[in-house]
Amino acid sequence: MSLNEKSFKQLNEMVEEVAYRFFIAKKMDNAKNKGEMLSEENPPYLVYMLRVERAYRSLDERERNLINNEFFFQNYHNWWVGLYSRTSFYRFKKRTMLRFLEAFLHV
């Protein structure tokens, strides 16, 4: 099934999983930098972090703002209320999740 065929909920769950794993990779990288882990040349977690960061950088500023607020730094519930109507927000969120995941999965 292609990304375009996935439901809003499925896309949301996929991006949530990417964010969750990103933070695990960040913890592993921090542990390595503190000398708590053995060093590898290109550990998988570092490759993963770079893929997430590359996908994030491929987005425009509005899209990055959405990804940050919805998936990475969820500090403000309903942060979008003053910016979008509900319909516009969910349409924009779906389009942004698709763009982010396409960039992330494109190797």
N, C-alpha and C positions, 0 to 999 in steps of 0.2 A: 504494500500500500504506500503510495507516495505521500509526501507531506501535505499536498493540496487536498488529498482525500480525507485527511484526519479531521476529527471534530475539534472545536474550540477547546473542549475539556482535555482531549488527548494532547494537543499542542501545549496547553498550559502545564500538564503533568510532565511532558518532556523537558520543557524549559526549567521547571522546578527541579527536576533530576539533574540537569546540567549544573544549575547553581549549587545544589547540595554537594555534588561531587567536586565542584570547583573549590568550595570551602574546605573539604577534606584534603584536597591537593595542596591548598595553601598551608594547612596545618602541617602536612608532611614536609613541605618546603621549609617552613619555619623550624621544624625539628632538625632537619638536615643542616640548616645554617647555624644552629646552636650546637652542632656536633653530636646530636642524639641519635643520628642514623648513619649507616654506612653510605659512602658516596658512590654513585653510579655516574657514568658519563652523561647519558640522556635518560634519566628515569621517566617511566611512563606518566607519573603525576605531573612532571614538568611539561611534557609534551601536551598533556591534557590542558594545563593552565594556558599554555601558549595558544592552543586552538580556541579556547574560550575568549581570550583577550583579542585574538585576531577577528573573531566573529563580532565581538563588541565594537571594535574599531571600524568595522565595515558599515556600521549603522550611522545615520545622521544624528544630530544632537537631540532632536525630539525623541527618536527611537531609543537612544541610549538612556535618556531620562526615564522612559517607560520601563525599560528592562531593569534599570537600577531600582526604581521605586516598587516595581511589582515582584521582582525575583531576588535581587541581591541585598538591598538595604531597605527592607520593608518597614520603615519607621513611621510612615504616615498613612494610616488607613484612609481610603477614599481621597488620596492626594490629588486626584484628577478632577474632582467635582467642579472646581472653579474654571477648569480649562476646556472641558468637553461635555457634551451631552452624553447620556448613558449609551445611546446607540453609536455615536461617533467614537466614543472611547473603546467599546468592544470591537468595533470594526478596525480601528487603528491598532488595537492590541493584537488582534489576530494577524493582521498584515505584518506587524513588527515581529511577532513570534516566528512567523514563517521565514522572514528575512534572516533573523538571527539563527534559526536552526539550519537553514540552507547554507549559510556561511560556516556554521560550526561543523556540519557534516561534510562539507566540500573539503576533501583532503588534498 
